[in-house]
Amino acid sequence: MDFGSIAVSVLRLVIPVSILRYPLGGIVASIALDAFDTPLVDIIGRQGGLFGGGFIEYHHLDKWLDLYYLFFAFLVSLRWQNILARQTASFLFFIRFLGVSLFSFTNFRALLFFFPNIFEMFFIYYLISNKWFPRFSPNSFSKLLIILPILAAPKFGIEYLLHVKQLKLMEIITLLTPLKSEALTVWEWLKTIFLKP
């Protein structure tokens, strides 16, 4: 494993612990690190890999690191007073855990589309609604039937692009935003913006 992979893996092991003390800030930081982990591995690795070649091994580790930070959020959700929200969070965490386990055994990425990571969206939604918008807190089954499809829709889209179409981050950015680039990696894209001759 190269230096970039090791450095990002260490960050991904340390930052999620903050979820226990600062649930919202910790999960947002963990999600941001997860979203940009591959570009960070690439950037750090290009700045002088100590251990040589590529970050293939990191991709195998990635989904388990995702579950690692989700597990801290799951522990926090077990303390929620709202029983319906607590049970829903437990079910959603189990669904993702099952999907990642099946993916690990089969190496069939499209499986993850059928076991989307709705848990993290629900976790954030609950924290925000419970603190600032209690009227929208999922305290009844009828509210849950409205909230879950709204939270699930974008996650199914992301899972489809990442795991069925298997697009890279730059391809998704080009597809979903007005930012168009021929660069293959975020690092190459940033170089074209900031290091123009």
C-alpha positions, 0 to 999 in steps of 0.5 A, a space after each residue: 500500500 502506498 503512502 497516500 493510501 496509508 495517510 488517508 486510511 489513518 485519517 479515516 480511522 481517527 476522524 470518525 471517533 469524533 462522531 461519539 462526541 460531536 455527532 453532526 460535525 463528526 459524520 459530516 467530516 467523515 462523509 467529506 473525507 469519504 467523498 474525497 478519499 480517492 483524490 486525496 490518495 492520488 494527491 498525497 501519493 503523487 507528492 512522494 509515495 514512500 511505499 510505491 505503486 498505486 492504490 488498488 488495495 485502498 479500494 478494497 478497504 474503502 467500503 469497510 472504512 465506510 462501515 467503520 464510520 457508520 458504526 460510530 453513528 450507529 452507536 450514537 443512534 442507539 441512544 436516541 429517545 425516539 424509538 421509531 427513529 432508533 429502530 429505523 436507524 438500526 434497520 438501515 445500518 443493517 441493510 448497508 452492513 449486509 450489502 458491504 458484506 455481500 460485496 466483499 464476498 462476491 466482488 460484485 459492485 452492483 450489489 451495493 445499489 440494492 443495499 444503499 447507504 440511506 443510514 447516513 442520510 437518515 442519521 443527519 436528517 434525524 439530528 437536524 430535525 430533532 434539534 432545529 425542526 422538531 415538527 419534521 422529526 420522524 416520530 410517526 410511521 406516516 412521517 417516516 413513509 414520506 421522509 425515507 423515499 425523499 432521503 433514499 432517492 439521491 442515494 440510489 442515484 449515487 449508488 447507481 453512478 458509482 457501483 452500476 455505471 462505475 463512474 469515477 469522481 471526475 466523470 460524475 462531476 462532469 455529468 452532474 455539474 456545468 464543470 467540464 474537464 478532460 482530466 481523469 483525476 481531481 488532481 489533474 483537474 486542479 493542476 489545470 486550474 491552479 498550475 496553468 503556465 
